[in-house]
Amino acid sequence: MTQEITEATPVDAGEGLPGGQAEPLPPEFFTHPIDDRNATYAQLRSSCPVRAINHPPGAEAYIVSDYEMALKAFGDSRISKSLDNAPKWFRDQLFDNSPVQARNMLIADAPEHSRLRKLVSKSFVPRRMEKLRPRIQEIADDLIDAFPESGEIDLMEFARVLPVMVIFEYLRVDVSDREMLYDWSKILGGAPYADEEANNRLKQVSSSFEQYILDLLETRRSDLGDDLVSQLLRAADEEGTFTIDEIASTMSLVIIAGQRTTTNLIGNGVHALLTHRDQFDLLRSRPDLVVSAVEEFLRYESPSYRGTLRVAAQDMEIDDVPIGKEAFVHLLIAAANRDPKIFEDPDRLDITRTNNRHLTFGHGPHFCPGAPLSRLEGHVVFPTLLRRLEGLTLAIDPADTEWVYDNSVSRGLAKLPVSYERLRPRSAADASEEPAMTGCPVAHGGS
């Protein structure tokens, strides 16, 4: 759900509250465009790395923009992921409007988080994901085969459809249901909302979504296979400690998170390459660099610009800033990923960057379990697009790039108009080709 676009209030790091704290940033800092976004983040990191913000509106909340502070916060036991530690009004709003999202590992602390994570702990390991490579390659080539021989297209349509097809095939969902589930997941991904109308729509969608999942689970029990739904059911049976509501909530998390992050990775990554032609040419000539390139895309233009729900479980301080119990703590991943204390020349796109300790997929116990699949899709997609779309260029002025601004933690493009001179044929060798890896990507980089 894209909101009306207006400019956010400029950041003012000056005094406004006792102790030198500036006035809270407005909610629009998250939901609307920021003039010179990365310069604004740099200002925050240097002058006010822990800054109050009015988001959710009316709540006590803070953003953390410094890398080391954010890294520590990911593992700070005083900062909770559990809804039980959130303000009552927030808990009630989520349970009332979208209960299907309220019983999974994303909003739980240990030991509950560890228990719920077992449902998917074996489903997204790199070895299992690698078996999907030939099919991901086939899907990518099939979609590209449908492009015109030359001309202009909106590449975000490709970026949207590919991860939807991959995750829904892994779930073994009927093709006819995919568009409906995609539309529902867009609404669910921003929950809860600040206005009643949006929350009423959320409530309707959540109810339909939950019933769909429950029906799917019941049907699949009599037709188990190698798909993800069957894996969840087997894992639940092996452990014997999961309720059907917990399984359904975990499925909702997989469906929502399993597509949008990768869509943004593809769109943001292609946009970065097309606005940095030296890196475009380098990757096109050296597809073996795709592993480090994907990590750099994840860092340079993070598909999730901030972390998901975190609240203070007790009164505490971060960088001498008092944080009250039940206050929201937003880890500003996009700012941390450009911290010059950690990344050399952080505003430069460098697909050969090594030791890329970005925080895009989180850190610690809540590290995103779906990261191996998202990375694999990137490893397949980028070399394929660059090889098959000859003369690929951005079809608009970079200044006219249109980004999506909504209530979610995502950062992605609304459109990506590109043009190309010739559509090259698919290669039979693509499906068996793996990029040469000099080592596993650093498992640092959001939940």
C-alpha positions in Angstrom: 0.0 0.0 0.0 1.9 3.1 -1.2 1.2 6.2 0.7 0.8 9.7 -0.7 4.3 11.1 -1.3 5.4 14.2 0.4 8.8 15.3 1.6 9.7 14.3 5.2 10.7 17.0 7.6 14.5 17.7 7.4 16.6 16.3 10.2 17.5 18.8 12.9 20.2 17.5 15.3 20.0 20.6 17.4 18.7 20.9 21.0 15.0 20.6 21.7 14.6 18.4 24.8 16.3 18.2 28.1 19.8 16.8 28.0 20.4 18.1 24.5 18.1 15.6 22.8 16.4 16.9 19.6 12.7 16.9 19.1 11.4 13.5 17.9 11.6 13.0 14.2 8.1 12.8 12.6 6.5 9.5 11.4 7.1 10.7 7.8 10.8 10.1 8.4 9.9 6.4 7.7 6.9 6.7 5.5 7.8 9.5 3.0 10.8 10.5 0.9 13.8 12.1 2.6 15.8 14.7 0.7 19.4 13.3 0.3 18.6 10.3 2.3 22.2 9.0 2.8 23.5 12.4 3.8 20.7 12.6 6.4 21.7 9.2 7.7 25.3 10.3 7.9 24.3 13.4 9.9 22.3 11.2 12.3 25.3 8.8 12.8 27.7 11.6 13.5 25.6 13.9 15.7 22.7 11.9 17.1 23.1 8.1 16.6 20.2 7.4 19.0 17.4 9.7 18.1 13.7 9.9 19.2 11.1 9.4 16.5 7.3 9.5 16.6 6.8 6.1 15.1 4.4 4.4 15.8 2.6 7.7 16.1 2.2 8.7 19.7 4.6 6.1 21.1 8.0 6.5 22.7 10.4 5.3 20.1 14.0 5.7 19.0 16.2 5.0 16.0 19.7 3.6 16.2 21.9 4.5 13.2 25.4 3.7 14.3 26.7 0.3 13.2 28.3 -0.8 16.4 25.4 0.3 18.5 23.0 -1.5 16.2 25.1 -4.6 16.2 25.1 -4.7 20.0 21.3 -4.0 20.1 20.7 -7.1 17.9 22.0 -9.2 20.8 21.0 -7.1 23.8 18.7 -9.1 26.0 17.1 -5.9 27.3 15.7 -5.2 23.8 12.9 -7.7 23.2 11.3 -9.1 20.0 8.3 -10.4 22.0 4.9 -8.8 21.7 4.5 -9.4 25.5 6.9 -6.6 26.1 5.2 -4.1 23.7 2.7 -1.6 24.8 -0.8 -3.1 25.4 -2.4 -0.9 22.8 0.1 -2.2 20.2 -0.5 -5.8 21.2 -4.2 -5.4 21.1 -4.1 -3.7 17.7 -2.0 -6.6 16.1 -4.1 -9.3 17.7 -7.3 -7.6 16.8 -6.4 -6.8 13.2 -3.9 -9.5 12.2 -3.8 -12.4 14.6 -2.2 -14.7 12.0 1.0 -12.7 12.3 1.1 -12.8 16.1 2.4 -16.3 16.8 5.6 -16.8 15.0 9.4 -16.6 15.7 9.7 -13.0 14.4 7.9 -11.7 17.5 9.3 -14.0 20.2 12.3 -14.1 22.5 14.2 -17.2 23.6 13.4 -19.8 24.5 10.1 -19.4 22.6 11.9 -18.0 19.6 14.2 -21.1 19.5 11.3 -23.4 19.7 9.3 -21.7 16.9 12.4 -21.4 14.7 12.7 -25.2 14.6 9.8 -25.2 12.3 11.9 -23.8 9.5 15.5 -24.4 10.7 16.1 -27.3 8.2 14.0 -25.8 5.3 16.3 -23.0 4.2 19.8 -24.4 4.8 22.2 -23.6 1.9 22.5 -27.2 0.9 18.8 -27.6 0.5 18.5 -24.3 -1.3 21.2 -25.2 -3.8 18.9 -27.9 -5.1 16.5 -25.2 -6.2 19.2 -23.5 -8.4 18.2 -25.3 -11.7 14.5 -24.4 -11.2 15.3 -20.8 -10.3 17.4 -20.5 -13.5 14.5 -22.0 -15.5 12.0 -19.6 -14.0 14.3 -16.6 -14.7 14.9 -17.7 -18.3 11.2 -18.4 -18.9 10.3 -14.9 -17.7 13.0 -13.3 -19.8 11.9 -15.3 -22.9 8.6 -13.5 -22.7 10.3 -10.1 -23.0 10.1 -8.3 -26.3 13.1 -8.7 -28.6 14.2 -5.1 -27.8 12.8 -1.9 -26.4 11.6 -0.7 -23.0 10.1 -2.7 -20.1 9.5 -2.2 -16.3 12.0 -4.6 -14.8 10.2 -4.5 -11.5 7.6 -6.8 -12.9 10.2 -9.4 -13.4 11.7 -8.6 -9.9 8.3 -9.1 -8.4 7.2 -12.3 -10.2 10.3 -14.4 -9.9 10.5 -14.6 -6.1 6.8 -15.0 -5.9 7.0 -18.0 -8.3 10.0 -19.5 -6.4 8.5 -19.3 -2.9 5.1 -20.4 -4.0 6.4 -23.3 -6.0 8.4 -24.3 -2.9 5.2 -24.1 -0.9 3.4 -26.0 -3.7 0.6 -23.4 -3.9 -1.9 -23.4 -6.8 -0.8 -21.1 -9.6 -4.2 -19.5 -9.7 -3.8 -18.4 -6.0 -0.5 -16.7 -6.4 -1.6 -13.2 -7.4 -4.2 -13.2 -4.6 -1.6 -14.2 -2.0 0.8 -11.6 -3.3 -1.8 -8.9 -2.9 -2.7 -10.0 0.6 1.0 -10.2 1.6 1.5 -6.5 0.6 -1.2 -5.5 3.0 -0.1 -7.8 5.8 3.5 -6.6 5.4 2.7 -3.1 6.8 0.7 -4.2 9.9 -0.4 -2.6 12.1 -1.4 0.7 10.5 -1.9 4.1 12.0 -5.4 4.7 10.6 -8.7 2.9 11.1 -9.5 2.4 7.5 -6.2 0.6 6.7 -6.6 -1.6 9.8 -10.1 -2.6 8.8 -8.8 -3.6 5.4 -5.9 -5.4 7.2 -8.4 -7.3 9.4 -10.4 -8.5 6.4 -7.3 -9.7 4.6 -5.8 -11.3 7.7 -9.0 -13.4 8.2 -9.0 -14.6 4.6 -5.3 -15.3 4.6 -5.5 -17.3 7.9 -8.4 -19.4 6.6 -6.5 -20.0 3.3 -3.5 -21.3 5.2 -5.5 -23.5 7.6 -7.3 -25.0 4.6 -4.0 -25.6 2.8 -2.4 -27.3 5.9 -5.4 -29.6 6.2 -5.3 -30.6 2.6 -1.6 -31.1 2.5 -1.6 -33.5 5.5 -3.0 -36.1 3.1 -0.6 -35.3 0.3 2.8 -34.8 1.9 5.8 -34.2 -0.4 9.1 -32.3 -0.5 7.5 -28.9 -0.5 7.9 -26.4 2.3 4.3 -26.9 3.7 5.0 -30.6 4.0 8.3 -29.8 5.7 6.6 -27.6 8.3 4.0 -30.3 9.0 6.7 -33.0 9.5 8.8 -30.7 11.7 5.7 -30.0 13.8 4.9 -33.7 14.1 8.5 -34.5 15.1 8.6 -31.9 17.8 5.0 -32.5 18.9 4.9 -29.0 20.6 3.4 -26.8 18.0 -0.2 -25.6 17.7 -1.9 -25.3 14.3 -2.0 -21.5 14.9 1.8 -21.4 15.3 2.3 -23.4 12.1 -0.2 -21.1 10.2 1.6 -18.0 11.6 5.0 -19.3 10.5 3.6 -19.9 7.0 2.3 -16.4 6.9 5.8 -15.1 7.8 7.4 -17.2 5.1 4.9 -16.0 2.4 5.2 -12.3 3.3 9.0 -12.3 3.9 9.9 -14.8 1.2 9.2 -12.5 -1.7 9.5 -8.8 -0.9 13.1 -8.9 0.3 14.2 -10.7 -2.9 12.1 -8.4 -5.1 13.8 -5.4 -3.6 17.3 -7.1 -3.8 16.8 -7.6 -7.6 15.3 -4.1 -8.2 17.8 -2.2 -6.0 20.7 -4.2 -7.3 19.9 -3.7 -11.0 19.3 0.0 -10.4 22.7 0.3 -8.6 24.4 -1.4 -11.5 22.7 0.8 -14.1 23.8 4.0 -12.2 27.3 2.7 -11.8 28.4 1.6 -15.3 31.9 0.6 -14.2 30.4 -2.0 -11.8 27.9 -3.1 -14.4 30.7 -3.7 -16.9 32.8 -5.5 -14.3 30.0 -7.9 -13.3 29.0 -8.5 -16.9 32.6 -9.5 -17.8 33.2 -11.3 -14.5 30.0 -13.1 -13.5 32.1 -15.1 -11.0 31.9 -11.9 -8.8 28.2 -12.3 -8.3 28.6 -13.6 -4.7 30.4 -10.5 -3.5 28.2 -8.4 -5.8 25.0 -9.6 -4.1 26.4 -8.8 -0.7 27.3 -5.3 -1.8 23.8 -4.8 -3.2 22.4 -5.9 0.2 24.7 -3.3 1.9 24.6 -0.4 -0.5 20.8 -0.2 -1.0 19.4 -2.5 1.7 16.0 -4.2 0.7 15.0 -3.8 4.4 16.1 -0.4 5.6 15.3 -1.0 9.3 14.8 -4.0 11.5 11.5 -5.4 12.5 9.7 -5.0 15.9 12.0 -4.4 18.9 11.0 -2.9 22.2 12.8 -2.1 25.5 11.9 -4.8 28.0 13.1 -2.5 30.8 14.2 1.0 31.4 17.7 1.3 29.8 20.1 3.5 28.0 21.8 3.4 24.6 24.7 5.8 24.2 23.6 7.6 27.3 20.1 8.2 25.9 17.4 7.1 28.3 15.0 4.5 26.7 11.8 3.8 28.7 10.3 0.4 29.2 8.0 -0.6 26.3 9.7 2.0 24.0 10.2 1.0 20.4 13.8 0.6 19.2 14.2 0.9 15.5 17.6 -0.4 14.2 18.3 1.7 11.1 20.0 -0.9 9.0 20.5 1.3 5.9 22.4 3.9 8.0 24.5 1.3 9.8 25.4 -0.3 6.5 27.0 2.9 5.4 29.0 3.6 8.6 32.5 4.8 7.6 33.9 3.4 10.8 33.1 -0.1 9.4 33.0 0.2 5.6 35.7 1.9 3.7 34.3 4.5 1.3 30.8 3.4 2.2 28.9 5.5 -0.3 30.8 3.8 -3.2 29.3 0.7 -4.9 32.1 -1.9 -5.0 31.1 -5.4 -6.1 34.6 -6.7 -5.1 34.2 -5.5 -1.5 35.4 -8.1 1.0 34.5 -8.8 4.6 31.2 -7.2 3.9 29.6 -7.3 7.4 26.3 -5.7 6.5 23.3 -6.1 8.8 20.6 -6.5 6.2 19.6 -10.0 7.3 20.1 -9.1 10.9 22.5 -10.7 13.4 22.5 -13.3 16.1 19.6 -15.5 17.0 17.2 -13.6 14.8 19.4 -13.8 11.7 16.9 -14.2 8.8 16.5 -17.9 8.1 15.4 -17.2 4.5 18.7 -15.4 3.7 20.2 -18.5 1.8 17.2 -18.5 -0.6 17.3 -14.8 -1.3 21.0 -14.9 -1.9 20.7 -17.8 -4.3 18.0 -16.1 -6.3 20.4 -13.1 -6.6 23.3 -15.3 -7.6 21.1 -16.7 -10.5 19.3 -13.6 -11.6 22.0 -10.9 -11.9 24.4 -12.8 -14.3 21.4 -14.0 -16.3 19.9 -10.5 -16.8 23.3 -9.0 -17.7 24.0 -11.8 -20.2 20.7 -11.9 -21.9 19.7 -8.2 -22.1 22.2 -6.8 -24.5 22.7 -3.0 -24.2 20.8 -2.8 -20.9 20.4 0.8 -19.7 18.2 2.8 -17.4 15.3 4.3 -19.4 14.8 7.3 -17.1 16.9 10.0 -15.5 18.2 8.5 -12.2 16.8 11.6 -10.4 13.3 10.4 -11.5 13.6 7.0 -9.8 10.4 6.3 -7.9 10.7 4.5 -4.6 7.9 2.9 -2.6 7.1 4.5 0.8 4.8 2.7 3.1 4.4 1.4 6.6 6.7 -1.6 6.2 10.5 -2.0 6.8 11.1 -2.5 3.1 13.1 -0.3 0.7 12.3 -0.9 -2.9 11.4 0.6 -6.3 7.9 1.3 -7.5 9.1 1.0 -11.1 12.4 0.2 -12.9 12.1 1.4 -16.5 14.9 -0.1 -18.6 15.7 -0.4 -22.3 17.9 -2.9 -24.2 18.9 -3.4 -27.7 18.6 -7.2 -28.1 17.3 -10.2 -26.3 19.9 -12.9 -26.3 18.9 -16.6 -26.2 19.0 -18.6 -23.0 22.0 -20.8 -22.4 21.7 -24.5 -21.7 24.8 -24.2 -19.5 23.2 -21.6 -17.2 21.4 -24.1 -15.0 24.5 -26.0 -14.1 26.8 -23.0 -13.6 27.6 -21.9 -10.1 29.7 -18.7 -9.3 33.1 -19.4 -8.1 33.2 -18.8 -4.4 36.3 -17.8 -2.4 34.4 -18.3 0.9 30.9 -18.1 2.4 29.4 -14.7 2.7 29.8 -13.3 6.2 26.7 -14.4 8.1 26.2 -11.0 9.7 24.1 -9.3 7.4 17.1 -8.4 9.0 15.0 -9.6 11.4 
